[in-house]
Amino acid sequence: MLLTIDIGNTNITLGAYRGETLQFESRMETNRFRMEDQYAIELRDIIDLYGFSPTQFQGAIICSVVPALTSVIARAVEKLVGKEPLLVGPGLKTGLNIRIDNPAQLGADLVAGAVGAIAKFPCPCILFDLGTATTISVVARDTSFLGGIIIPGVYISYNALTSRTAQLPQVSLEAPSHVIGKNSIDSMKSGSVYGTAAMIDGICERIEEEIGEKATVVATGGIAGVVIPHCKREIIHSDNLILEGLRLLYERNR
């Protein structure tokens, strides 16, 4: 079996693969102050929760956007499964032709997402990852990675709104029944969900104008399931895309 780990700013997503089949997916909180033994214990408990044993894993691969945690969790995984995990970064064989100013600076999560998207969907492809930040990757028809866009995530924008205004409350992130809100809570929900959906539609249109052709649009990330149903254009929701990309990267490099 293979353990795949995506270390994000808010959550750490875990996936366990047997061959090409995802056996389970889980998440735990990103905490920069935990030690490697604490992470090893939590990883062991999650694996046990789903009825597996650390000894069943023949390898592991990690992508991370939190440098302070990369080596900590890598050591925790090595203690747990007895093998040093692969780290997505410079020197790893990706199969991507990365056409940005400095290819070495491309985020590990964006690499994994692009690899997963190329394997599963027709190109050109526009990939949205709706997490702490909203990242947008553009892959050309010839599968070259052209570049992308970074936007403050929905929760970052929402938390800034509530922390910097005196009378706007904290509310759950869900779509109200109408775009035009009749109260502060519905107005905030509308802005967060319908506003993000409209941004996605508009950005797709501008990217397609720039590349000169229609593209497959794919969305992943923690809040994609809340926002994507309210977009006007067809968008494929692929929840485990980064984990799938990690599995493919491991197969290419083991």
C-alpha positions in Angstrom: 0.0 0.0 0.0 1.0 3.6 -0.5 0.4 6.5 1.9 -0.1 9.9 0.2 0.0 13.1 2.3 -0.9 16.7 1.2 0.3 19.2 3.8 -1.8 22.4 3.4 -2.0 25.5 5.4 -5.2 24.6 7.2 -5.5 20.8 6.8 -3.3 17.8 6.1 -5.0 15.4 3.8 -4.1 11.7 3.9 -4.9 9.0 1.3 -4.1 5.3 1.4 -3.9 3.5 -1.9 -3.8 -0.2 -2.7 -2.7 -0.2 -6.3 -4.8 2.4 -8.1 -7.7 2.2 -5.6 -8.1 4.8 -2.8 -8.8 2.8 0.4 -9.5 5.8 2.6 -9.1 9.5 2.8 -8.8 11.5 6.0 -7.9 15.0 7.3 -6.2 16.4 10.3 -5.5 19.9 11.4 -2.3 21.6 10.3 -0.4 22.5 13.6 3.0 23.9 13.2 3.8 23.4 16.9 3.4 19.6 17.0 6.4 17.3 17.2 7.1 14.4 15.0 6.1 11.8 17.6 2.8 13.6 18.1 2.1 13.4 14.3 3.2 9.8 14.2 0.7 8.9 16.9 -2.1 10.7 15.1 -1.2 9.1 11.8 -1.1 5.7 13.5 -4.5 6.2 15.1 -6.1 7.3 11.8 -4.7 4.3 9.9 -6.0 2.0 12.7 -9.4 3.7 12.6 -9.8 2.6 9.0 -8.8 -1.0 9.8 -5.2 -0.9 8.4 -1.8 -1.3 9.9 1.3 0.9 9.3 3.2 -2.3 8.4 1.0 -2.7 5.3 2.5 0.4 3.7 5.4 -0.2 1.3 6.0 3.6 0.7 4.8 7.1 1.1 4.9 10.4 -0.7 4.4 14.0 0.6 3.7 17.3 -1.0 3.8 20.4 1.3 3.2 24.1 1.2 4.2 24.4 4.9 8.1 24.2 4.9 8.2 24.2 8.7 6.3 20.9 8.8 7.7 19.1 5.8 10.6 17.4 7.6 8.7 16.9 10.8 6.0 14.9 9.1 8.5 13.1 6.9 10.3 11.9 10.0 7.0 10.9 11.6 6.0 8.9 8.5 9.4 7.2 8.4 9.0 6.2 12.1 5.6 4.8 11.4 6.1 2.9 8.1 9.8 2.3 8.3 10.6 3.9 5.0 11.7 7.4 4.0 8.9 9.1 2.1 9.4 10.8 -1.3 9.1 14.6 -1.2 7.6 16.5 -4.2 10.1 19.1 -5.2 13.1 19.8 -7.4 14.7 16.6 -8.7 11.6 14.5 -8.7 10.5 13.2 -12.1 7.1 14.8 -12.8 6.7 14.5 -16.6 5.7 18.2 -16.6 7.0 20.8 -19.0 6.9 23.7 -16.6 6.9 27.0 -18.6 7.1 29.5 -15.8 9.9 32.0 -14.9 11.4 29.7 -12.3 10.1 26.1 -12.5 11.8 25.2 -9.2 9.4 27.6 -7.4 6.2 25.9 -8.5 4.3 24.7 -5.5 4.4 21.0 -4.7 0.6 20.9 -4.5 0.3 22.5 -7.9 2.6 19.9 -9.4 0.6 17.1 -7.9 -2.7 18.6 -9.0 -1.5 19.2 -12.6 -0.1 15.6 -12.8 -3.5 14.2 -11.6 -5.5 16.4 -14.0 -3.4 15.5 -17.1 -3.9 11.8 -16.3 -7.6 12.1 -15.9 -8.9 14.9 -18.1 -8.5 16.3 -21.7 -6.2 19.2 -22.1 -6.1 22.2 -22.2 -7.2 22.2 -18.6 -7.9 24.9 -16.0 -7.5 23.6 -12.5 -9.0 25.4 -9.4 -7.9 24.4 -5.9 -10.2 26.0 -3.4 -8.4 25.8 -0.1 -6.8 28.4 2.2 -5.8 30.2 -1.0 -7.6 29.7 -4.3 -5.0 28.7 -6.8 -5.6 28.3 -10.5 -3.3 26.3 -12.8 -3.4 26.3 -16.6 -2.2 23.3 -18.5 -1.9 23.7 -22.3 -3.1 21.2 -25.0 0.4 19.7 -25.2 0.3 19.3 -21.3 2.8 22.1 -20.7 2.2 23.9 -17.4 1.7 27.5 -18.5 1.3 29.2 -15.1 -1.5 30.3 -12.9 -3.3 32.7 -10.6 -3.4 33.0 -6.8 -6.4 34.6 -5.0 -7.2 34.9 -1.3 -9.3 31.9 -0.4 -12.9 32.1 0.6 -12.2 31.7 4.3 -9.3 34.2 4.2 -11.6 36.8 2.6 -14.5 35.9 4.9 -12.4 36.1 8.1 -11.0 39.4 7.0 -14.5 40.7 6.5 -15.7 39.7 10.0 -12.6 40.7 11.8 -12.5 44.2 10.3 -16.1 45.1 10.6 -17.9 45.8 13.9 -21.4 44.5 13.1 -20.9 41.5 10.7 -21.2 38.1 12.5 -19.5 34.8 11.9 -21.8 32.6 9.8 -21.6 29.1 8.2 -20.4 28.9 4.6 -23.4 27.9 2.5 -25.4 29.3 -0.4 -28.6 31.3 0.5 -31.8 30.8 -1.5 -31.4 34.1 -3.3 -28.4 36.1 -4.6 -29.8 39.3 -3.3 -29.6 39.0 0.5 -32.4 40.4 2.7 -30.3 40.5 5.8 -26.6 40.7 6.8 -26.1 36.9 7.1 -27.6 36.0 3.8 -25.8 38.9 2.1 -22.5 37.6 3.5 -23.2 34.0 2.4 -24.2 35.2 -1.1 -21.0 37.2 -1.4 -18.8 34.3 -0.3 -20.5 31.5 -2.4 -22.1 33.3 -5.4 -19.3 35.8 -5.6 -16.6 33.1 -5.7 -18.7 31.1 -8.3 -19.0 34.2 -10.5 -15.2 34.8 -10.2 -14.5 31.2 -11.3 -16.8 31.7 -14.4 -15.2 35.0 -15.2 -11.6 33.9 -14.8 -12.2 30.8 -17.0 -13.5 33.1 -19.8 -10.4 35.3 -19.6 -8.0 32.4 -19.5 -9.7 30.8 -22.6 -9.4 34.1 -24.4 -5.7 34.2 -23.6 -5.0 30.6 -24.7 -7.3 30.9 -27.7 -9.4 27.8 -27.1 -11.9 26.1 -24.8 -10.6 24.2 -21.8 -11.7 21.5 -19.5 -12.3 23.0 -16.0 -11.6 21.0 -12.9 -12.1 22.0 -9.3 -10.7 20.4 -6.1 -10.1 21.5 -2.5 -12.1 21.7 0.7 -14.9 24.1 -0.3 -15.2 23.2 -4.0 -18.3 21.1 -3.2 -20.0 24.2 -1.8 -19.1 26.7 -4.6 -19.0 24.7 -7.8 -22.7 23.8 -8.0 -23.4 27.5 -8.4 -21.1 28.2 -11.3 -22.8 28.7 -14.7 -20.3 26.8 -16.8 -19.6 23.1 -16.6 -16.9 22.3 -14.0 -15.8 18.8 -13.0 -15.5 18.4 -9.2 -12.6 16.0 -8.5 -12.2 15.8 -4.7 -9.1 13.6 -4.6 -7.1 15.0 -7.5 -4.0 15.9 -5.5 -3.8 12.5 -3.8 -4.2 10.9 -7.2 -1.4 13.1 -8.6 0.8 12.0 -5.6 0.1 8.4 -6.4 1.2 8.9 -10.0 4.4 10.7 -9.0 5.3 7.9 -6.6 4.9 5.4 -9.4 7.2 7.4 -11.7 9.9 7.8 -9.1 10.0 4.7 -6.8 
